[in-house]
Amino acid sequence: MKKEELRELVKSYFNLQDIETPENINNEEVVEQNFAEANLADGTKVTNMVEGDFPVGQVLHVILEDGTHVNAPEGSHTTESGIELVVDAEGILTGVKYPDVEGEGSLEEMSSEEVS
């Protein structure tokens, strides 16, 4: 019995029907994620695991050499591009300050004090 004959036999036995799908439909959906990533001044890689910039309230993750992620340690961290990130004990961003831009969160007060 040939492959096509077997297929037709199974279809008739189970009352199955062929469903026509366009050739250009790919059943495997590829999801590209663009997480914000940066290198700290010491070379450590960090990410927020969400699309976009580093908003206050998101968790900052350190990317280890083996690719695993851990919450960033508490403190102030500066990226190679000059972004200052302040993280609390749970790894949550409480302040963000981009170069030449007013700060957000806990860094908002600091940037307004620097101006005066």
CNS distance restraints for C-alpha pairs under 8 A (distance, minus, plus):
assign (resid   1 and name CA) (resid   5 and name CA) 6.25 0.50 0.50
assign (resid   1 and name CA) (resid   6 and name CA) 6.46 0.50 0.50
assign (resid   2 and name CA) (resid   6 and name CA) 6.23 0.50 0.50
assign (resid   3 and name CA) (resid   7 and name CA) 6.16 0.50 0.50
assign (resid   4 and name CA) (resid   8 and name CA) 6.20 0.50 0.50
assign (resid   5 and name CA) (resid   9 and name CA) 6.15 0.50 0.50
assign (resid   6 and name CA) (resid  10 and name CA) 6.21 0.50 0.50
assign (resid   7 and name CA) (resid  11 and name CA) 6.16 0.50 0.50
assign (resid   8 and name CA) (resid  12 and name CA) 6.15 0.50 0.50
assign (resid   9 and name CA) (resid  13 and name CA) 6.11 0.50 0.50
assign (resid  10 and name CA) (resid  14 and name CA) 6.15 0.50 0.50
assign (resid  10 and name CA) (resid  16 and name CA) 7.81 0.50 0.50
assign (resid  11 and name CA) (resid  15 and name CA) 5.58 0.50 0.50
assign (resid  11 and name CA) (resid  16 and name CA) 4.57 0.50 0.50
assign (resid  11 and name CA) (resid  17 and name CA) 6.64 0.50 0.50
assign (resid  12 and name CA) (resid  16 and name CA) 6.40 0.50 0.50
assign (resid  21 and name CA) (resid  25 and name CA) 7.17 0.50 0.50
assign (resid  33 and name CA) (resid  51 and name CA) 6.97 0.50 0.50
assign (resid  34 and name CA) (resid  50 and name CA) 7.40 0.50 0.50
assign (resid  34 and name CA) (resid  51 and name CA) 5.31 0.50 0.50
assign (resid  34 and name CA) (resid  52 and name CA) 7.36 0.50 0.50
assign (resid  35 and name CA) (resid  47 and name CA) 6.65 0.50 0.50
assign (resid  35 and name CA) (resid  48 and name CA) 6.64 0.50 0.50
assign (resid  35 and name CA) (resid  49 and name CA) 5.29 0.50 0.50
assign (resid  35 and name CA) (resid  50 and name CA) 5.00 0.50 0.50
assign (resid  35 and name CA) (resid  51 and name CA) 4.56 0.50 0.50
assign (resid  35 and name CA) (resid  52 and name CA) 6.48 0.50 0.50
assign (resid  36 and name CA) (resid  47 and name CA) 5.51 0.50 0.50
assign (resid  36 and name CA) (resid  48 and name CA) 5.97 0.50 0.50
assign (resid  36 and name CA) (resid  49 and name CA) 6.93 0.50 0.50
assign (resid  36 and name CA) (resid  50 and name CA) 6.74 0.50 0.50
assign (resid  36 and name CA) (resid  51 and name CA) 6.08 0.50 0.50
assign (resid  36 and name CA) (resid  52 and name CA) 5.66 0.50 0.50
assign (resid  36 and name CA) (resid  53 and name CA) 5.50 0.50 0.50
assign (resid  36 and name CA) (resid  54 and name CA) 6.72 0.50 0.50
assign (resid  37 and name CA) (resid  45 and name CA) 7.02 0.50 0.50
assign (resid  37 and name CA) (resid  46 and name CA) 5.60 0.50 0.50
assign (resid  37 and name CA) (resid  47 and name CA) 4.35 0.50 0.50
assign (resid  37 and name CA) (resid  48 and name CA) 7.07 0.50 0.50
assign (resid  38 and name CA) (resid  45 and name CA) 5.77 0.50 0.50
assign (resid  38 and name CA) (resid  46 and name CA) 5.42 0.50 0.50
assign (resid  38 and name CA) (resid  47 and name CA) 6.49 0.50 0.50
assign (resid  38 and name CA) (resid  79 and name CA) 6.48 0.50 0.50
assign (resid  38 and name CA) (resid  80 and name CA) 7.69 0.50 0.50
assign (resid  39 and name CA) (resid  43 and name CA) 5.39 0.50 0.50
assign (resid  39 and name CA) (resid  44 and name CA) 5.44 0.50 0.50
assign (resid  39 and name CA) (resid  45 and name CA) 4.46 0.50 0.50
assign (resid  39 and name CA) (resid  46 and name CA) 6.18 0.50 0.50
assign (resid  39 and name CA) (resid  79 and name CA) 5.55 0.50 0.50
assign (resid  39 and name CA) (resid  80 and name CA) 5.89 0.50 0.50
assign (resid  40 and name CA) (resid  44 and name CA) 5.13 0.50 0.50
assign (resid  40 and name CA) (resid  45 and name CA) 6.25 0.50 0.50
assign (resid  40 and name CA) (resid  46 and name CA) 7.22 0.50 0.50
assign (resid  40 and name CA) (resid  77 and name CA) 6.90 0.50 0.50
assign (resid  40 and name CA) (resid  78 and name CA) 5.69 0.50 0.50
assign (resid  40 and name CA) (resid  79 and name CA) 3.83 0.50 0.50
assign (resid  40 and name CA) (resid  80 and name CA) 5.32 0.50 0.50
assign (resid  41 and name CA) (resid  78 and name CA) 6.01 0.50 0.50
assign (resid  41 and name CA) (resid  79 and name CA) 5.10 0.50 0.50
assign (resid  41 and name CA) (resid  80 and name CA) 4.60 0.50 0.50
assign (resid  43 and name CA) (resid  80 and name CA) 7.87 0.50 0.50
assign (resid  44 and name CA) (resid  62 and name CA) 7.16 0.50 0.50
assign (resid  44 and name CA) (resid  63 and name CA) 7.46 0.50 0.50
assign (resid  45 and name CA) (resid  62 and name CA) 5.92 0.50 0.50
assign (resid  45 and name CA) (resid  63 and name CA) 5.37 0.50 0.50
assign (resid  45 and name CA) (resid  64 and name CA) 7.52 0.50 0.50
assign (resid  46 and name CA) (resid  60 and name CA) 6.75 0.50 0.50
assign (resid  46 and name CA) (resid  61 and name CA) 5.43 0.50 0.50
assign (resid  46 and name CA) (resid  62 and name CA) 4.44 0.50 0.50
assign (resid  46 and name CA) (resid  63 and name CA) 5.61 0.50 0.50
assign (resid  46 and name CA) (resid  72 and name CA) 7.83 0.50 0.50
assign (resid  47 and name CA) (resid  60 and name CA) 5.86 0.50 0.50
assign (resid  47 and name CA) (resid  61 and name CA) 5.21 0.50 0.50
assign (resid  47 and name CA) (resid  62 and name CA) 6.53 0.50 0.50
assign (resid  47 and name CA) (resid  63 and name CA) 7.18 0.50 0.50
assign (resid  48 and name CA) (resid  54 and name CA) 6.42 0.50 0.50
assign (resid  48 and name CA) (resid  58 and name CA) 6.46 0.50 0.50
assign (resid  48 and name CA) (resid  59 and name CA) 5.80 0.50 0.50
assign (resid  48 and name CA) (resid  60 and name CA) 4.72 0.50 0.50
assign (resid  48 and name CA) (resid  61 and name CA) 5.87 0.50 0.50
assign (resid  49 and name CA) (resid  59 and name CA) 7.91 0.50 0.50
assign (resid  49 and name CA) (resid  60 and name CA) 7.76 0.50 0.50
assign (resid  49 and name CA) (resid  61 and name CA) 7.40 0.50 0.50
assign (resid  54 and name CA) (resid  58 and name CA) 7.23 0.50 0.50
assign (resid  54 and name CA) (resid  93 and name CA) 7.92 0.50 0.50
assign (resid  54 and name CA) (resid  96 and name CA) 7.21 0.50 0.50
assign (resid  55 and name CA) (resid  93 and name CA) 7.27 0.50 0.50
assign (resid  55 and name CA) (resid  96 and name CA) 7.12 0.50 0.50
assign (resid  56 and name CA) (resid  92 and name CA) 7.71 0.50 0.50
assign (resid  56 and name CA) (resid  93 and name CA) 5.03 0.50 0.50
assign (resid  56 and name CA) (resid  94 and name CA) 5.35 0.50 0.50
assign (resid  56 and name CA) (resid  95 and name CA) 5.83 0.50 0.50
assign (resid  56 and name CA) (resid  96 and name CA) 6.50 0.50 0.50
assign (resid  56 and name CA) (resid 104 and name CA) 6.95 0.50 0.50
assign (resid  56 and name CA) (resid 105 and name CA) 6.19 0.50 0.50
assign (resid  57 and name CA) (resid  92 and name CA) 5.82 0.50 0.50
assign (resid  57 and name CA) (resid  93 and name CA) 5.27 0.50 0.50
assign (resid  57 and name CA) (resid  94 and name CA) 6.13 0.50 0.50
assign (resid  58 and name CA) (resid  92 and name CA) 5.55 0.50 0.50
assign (resid  58 and name CA) (resid  93 and name CA) 5.60 0.50 0.50
assign (resid  59 and name CA) (resid  71 and name CA) 6.99 0.50 0.50
assign (resid  59 and name CA) (resid  72 and name CA) 7.96 0.50 0.50
assign (resid  59 and name CA) (resid  90 and name CA) 7.96 0.50 0.50
assign (resid  59 and name CA) (resid  91 and name CA) 5.44 0.50 0.50
assign (resid  59 and name CA) (resid  92 and name CA) 4.23 0.50 0.50
assign (resid  59 and name CA) (resid  93 and name CA) 5.95 0.50 0.50
assign (resid  60 and name CA) (resid  71 and name CA) 5.99 0.50 0.50
assign (resid  60 and name CA) (resid  72 and name CA) 5.54 0.50 0.50
assign (resid  60 and name CA) (resid  87 and name CA) 7.42 0.50 0.50
assign (resid  60 and name CA) (resid  91 and name CA) 5.70 0.50 0.50
assign (resid  60 and name CA) (resid  92 and name CA) 6.00 0.50 0.50
assign (resid  60 and name CA) (resid  93 and name CA) 6.30 0.50 0.50
assign (resid  61 and name CA) (resid  69 and name CA) 5.77 0.50 0.50
assign (resid  61 and name CA) (resid  70 and name CA) 5.32 0.50 0.50
assign (resid  61 and name CA) (resid  71 and name CA) 4.47 0.50 0.50
assign (resid  61 and name CA) (resid  72 and name CA) 5.04 0.50 0.50
assign (resid  61 and name CA) (resid  91 and name CA) 7.32 0.50 0.50
assign (resid  62 and name CA) (resid  69 and name CA) 5.54 0.50 0.50
assign (resid  62 and name CA) (resid  70 and name CA) 5.35 0.50 0.50
assign (resid  62 and name CA) (resid  71 and name CA) 6.03 0.50 0.50
assign (resid  62 and name CA) (resid  72 and name CA) 5.29 0.50 0.50
assign (resid  63 and name CA) (resid  67 and name CA) 5.81 0.50 0.50
assign (resid  63 and name CA) (resid  68 and name CA) 5.83 0.50 0.50
assign (resid  63 and name CA) (resid  69 and name CA) 4.71 0.50 0.50
assign (resid  63 and name CA) (resid  70 and name CA) 6.79 0.50 0.50
assign (resid  64 and name CA) (resid  68 and name CA) 5.41 0.50 0.50
assign (resid  64 and name CA) (resid  69 and name CA) 6.11 0.50 0.50
assign (resid  64 and name CA) (resid  70 and name CA) 7.60 0.50 0.50
assign (resid  71 and name CA) (resid  90 and name CA) 7.25 0.50 0.50
assign (resid  71 and name CA) (resid  91 and name CA) 5.02 0.50 0.50
assign (resid  72 and name CA) (resid  87 and name CA) 7.18 0.50 0.50
assign (resid  72 and name CA) (resid  91 and name CA) 5.02 0.50 0.50
assign (resid  73 and name CA) (resid  87 and name CA) 6.96 0.50 0.50
assign (resid  73 and name CA) (resid  88 and name CA) 7.61 0.50 0.50
assign (resid  73 and name CA) (resid  89 and name CA) 6.72 0.50 0.50
assign (resid  73 and name CA) (resid  90 and name CA) 7.91 0.50 0.50
assign (resid  73 and name CA) (resid  91 and name CA) 6.06 0.50 0.50
assign (resid  74 and name CA) (resid  86 and name CA) 7.57 0.50 0.50
assign (resid  74 and name CA) (resid  87 and name CA) 4.98 0.50 0.50
assign (resid  74 and name CA) (resid  88 and name CA) 4.78 0.50 0.50
assign (resid  74 and name CA) (resid  89 and name CA) 4.77 0.50 0.50
assign (resid  74 and name CA) (resid  90 and name CA) 7.37 0.50 0.50
assign (resid  74 and name CA) (resid  91 and name CA) 6.29 0.50 0.50
assign (resid  75 and name CA) (resid  86 and name CA) 5.68 0.50 0.50
assign (resid  75 and name CA) (resid  87 and name CA) 5.28 0.50 0.50
assign (resid  75 and name CA) (resid  88 and name CA) 6.55 0.50 0.50
assign (resid  76 and name CA) (resid  84 and name CA) 6.86 0.50 0.50
assign (resid  76 and name CA) (resid  85 and name CA) 5.66 0.50 0.50
assign (resid  76 and name CA) (resid  86 and name CA) 4.34 0.50 0.50
assign (resid  76 and name CA) (resid  87 and name CA) 6.31 0.50 0.50
assign (resid  77 and name CA) (resid  84 and name CA) 5.77 0.50 0.50
assign (resid  77 and name CA) (resid  85 and name CA) 5.08 0.50 0.50
assign (resid  77 and name CA) (resid  86 and name CA) 6.24 0.50 0.50
assign (resid  77 and name CA) (resid  87 and name CA) 7.85 0.50 0.50
assign (resid  78 and name CA) (resid  82 and name CA) 5.89 0.50 0.50
assign (resid  78 and name CA) (resid  83 and name CA) 5.53 0.50 0.50
assign (resid  78 and name CA) (resid  84 and name CA) 4.43 0.50 0.50
assign (resid  78 and name CA) (resid  85 and name CA) 6.10 0.50 0.50
assign (resid  79 and name CA) (resid  83 and name CA) 5.20 0.50 0.50
assign (resid  79 and name CA) (resid  84 and name CA) 6.53 0.50 0.50
assign (resid  79 and name CA) (resid  85 and name CA) 7.92 0.50 0.50
assign (resid  82 and name CA) (resid  98 and name CA) 6.82 0.50 0.50
assign (resid  82 and name CA) (resid  99 and name CA) 5.94 0.50 0.50
assign (resid  83 and name CA) (resid  96 and name CA) 7.17 0.50 0.50
assign (resid  83 and name CA) (resid  97 and name CA) 5.69 0.50 0.50
assign (resid  83 and name CA) (resid  98 and name CA) 4.61 0.50 0.50
assign (resid  83 and name CA) (resid  99 and name CA) 6.08 0.50 0.50
assign (resid  84 and name CA) (resid  95 and name CA) 7.86 0.50 0.50
assign (resid  84 and name CA) (resid  96 and name CA) 5.71 0.50 0.50
assign (resid  84 and name CA) (resid  97 and name CA) 5.03 0.50 0.50
assign (resid  84 and name CA) (resid  98 and name CA) 6.51 0.50 0.50
assign (resid  85 and name CA) (resid  93 and name CA) 6.74 0.50 0.50
assign (resid  85 and name CA) (resid  94 and name CA) 7.84 0.50 0.50
assign (resid  85 and name CA) (resid  95 and name CA) 5.83 0.50 0.50
assign (resid  85 and name CA) (resid  96 and name CA) 4.81 0.50 0.50
assign (resid  85 and name CA) (resid  97 and name CA) 6.69 0.50 0.50
assign (resid  86 and name CA) (resid  93 and name CA) 5.71 0.50 0.50
assign (resid  86 and name CA) (resid  94 and name CA) 5.59 0.50 0.50
assign (resid  86 and name CA) (resid  95 and name CA) 4.80 0.50 0.50
assign (resid  86 and name CA) (resid  96 and name CA) 6.40 0.50 0.50
assign (resid  86 and name CA) (resid 106 and name CA) 7.63 0.50 0.50
assign (resid  86 and name CA) (resid 107 and name CA) 7.80 0.50 0.50
assign (resid  87 and name CA) (resid  91 and name CA) 5.44 0.50 0.50
assign (resid  87 and name CA) (resid  92 and name CA) 5.33 0.50 0.50
assign (resid  87 and name CA) (resid  93 and name CA) 4.55 0.50 0.50
assign (resid  87 and name CA) (resid  94 and name CA) 5.63 0.50 0.50
assign (resid  87 and name CA) (resid  95 and name CA) 7.12 0.50 0.50
assign (resid  88 and name CA) (resid  92 and name CA) 5.48 0.50 0.50
assign (resid  88 and name CA) (resid  93 and name CA) 6.59 0.50 0.50
assign (resid  88 and name CA) (resid  94 and name CA) 6.49 0.50 0.50
assign (resid  94 and name CA) (resid 105 and name CA) 5.60 0.50 0.50
assign (resid  94 and name CA) (resid 106 and name CA) 5.70 0.50 0.50
assign (resid  95 and name CA) (resid 103 and name CA) 7.21 0.50 0.50
assign (resid  95 and name CA) (resid 104 and name CA) 5.49 0.50 0.50
assign (resid  95 and name CA) (resid 105 and name CA) 4.43 0.50 0.50
assign (resid  95 and name CA) (resid 106 and name CA) 4.50 0.50 0.50
assign (resid  95 and name CA) (resid 107 and name CA) 4.90 0.50 0.50
assign (resid  95 and name CA) (resid 108 and name CA) 7.42 0.50 0.50
assign (resid  96 and name CA) (resid 103 and name CA) 5.72 0.50 0.50
assign (resid  96 and name CA) (resid 104 and name CA) 5.17 0.50 0.50
assign (resid  96 and name CA) (resid 105 and name CA) 6.62 0.50 0.50
assign (resid  96 and name CA) (resid 106 and name CA) 7.60 0.50 0.50
assign (resid  96 and name CA) (resid 107 and name CA) 6.08 0.50 0.50
assign (resid  97 and name CA) (resid 101 and name CA) 6.80 0.50 0.50
assign (resid  97 and name CA) (resid 102 and name CA) 6.55 0.50 0.50
assign (resid  97 and name CA) (resid 103 and name CA) 4.16 0.50 0.50
assign (resid  97 and name CA) (resid 104 and name CA) 6.22 0.50 0.50
assign (resid  97 and name CA) (resid 107 and name CA) 6.26 0.50 0.50
assign (resid  97 and name CA) (resid 108 and name CA) 7.77 0.50 0.50
assign (resid  98 and name CA) (resid 102 and name CA) 7.25 0.50 0.50
assign (resid  98 and name CA) (resid 103 and name CA) 6.72 0.50 0.50
assign (resid 102 and name CA) (resid 108 and name CA) 6.56 0.50 0.50
assign (resid 102 and name CA) (resid 111 and name CA) 5.83 0.50 0.50
assign (resid 102 and name CA) (resid 112 and name CA) 7.48 0.50 0.50
assign (resid 103 and name CA) (resid 107 and name CA) 4.93 0.50 0.50
assign (resid 103 and name CA) (resid 108 and name CA) 4.25 0.50 0.50
assign (resid 103 and name CA) (resid 109 and name CA) 7.61 0.50 0.50
assign (resid 103 and name CA) (resid 110 and name CA) 7.43 0.50 0.50
assign (resid 103 and name CA) (resid 111 and name CA) 5.67 0.50 0.50
assign (resid 104 and name CA) (resid 108 and name CA) 4.54 0.50 0.50
assign (resid 105 and name CA) (resid 109 and name CA) 7.96 0.50 0.50
assign (resid 106 and name CA) (resid 110 and name CA) 7.52 0.50 0.50
assign (resid 107 and name CA) (resid 111 and name CA) 6.28 0.50 0.50
assign (resid 108 and name CA) (resid 112 and name CA) 6.49 0.50 0.50
assign (resid 109 and name CA) (resid 113 and name CA) 6.21 0.50 0.50
assign (resid 110 and name CA) (resid 114 and name CA) 6.26 0.50 0.50
assign (resid 111 and name CA) (resid 115 and name CA) 6.61 0.50 0.50
assign (resid 112 and name CA) (resid 116 and name CA) 6.89 0.50 0.50
